[in-house]
């Protein structure tokens, strides 16, 4: 990845964009030996992003400063975990950084905000510290830190298999598409809870063999996403976790009902383990009009909303 000079605010200050993702398809196939679920997904980056700036420190300290008080900036923060993993891999105790996070992606929302911040940290510090770690090694570190982090580095539209960390390019979608995204700001969903509840309800029917996993992957690879899209032929959105989250989360019910009422919405679904929900539109203008027509309704429902384009890349040193 090359450094765009506009991101080097000074010779030692670097700005990185960390975009959110949505799940166009999230299918739970089974349980893996490592205790994680075997997944079959399509993920899509969108133009809602956190902004992170990195500057070198001379004392080897790594410090995180965030504009959002509800986020912990201690050792459990994924940004610090990513920075420390990168530093340890080089065994250089002098590598230090001050990291400023401007949080725009809602927290605990199913949009991979924390994962994308960690991905941006791996990519950003690799540039800032000039550690020259290959993309393959960065992807390995990303997978160690979290299942969605490899996708957040690569971004765009990808099939994500395994724990979510095995990526295959997906080039069938029209990248002029856009989403309206909604979230109740007072609600967050725990991802471990969503998966363990899903296992409680469906574990008996999980596939057990690799050949069965592969059959599902093949079906997803062959699904016809490229056909002209309209209300009679919507995108084949699917999210298995919605089955367990929606019934106990009024914010998701409210969000989906709102999205289903929007003019021009092609298809709608929950993202990740929720509670964010989204509707797909043919283009940004259609999504923007739908949102503008419904400002009062959103306020009454207590929902935050965003209108975002699909994005063709993940974390990046430029917009
Ligand atoms: O990998 P990550 O830390 O994002 O996962 C958060 C939690 O979600 C895991 O601890 C696990 O409970 C659940 N999970 C899972 N299978 C996956 C991904 C996540 O069970 N493939």
Boltz pocket constraint, residues with backbone or C-beta under 6 A from the ligand:
constraints:
  - pocket:
      binder: B
      contacts: [[A, 35], [A, 36], [A, 37], [A, 38], [A, 39], [A, 145], [A, 146], [A, 147], [A, 148], [A, 162], [A, 163], [A, 164], [A, 191], [A, 192], [A, 193], [A, 195], [A, 196]]
      max_distance: 6.0
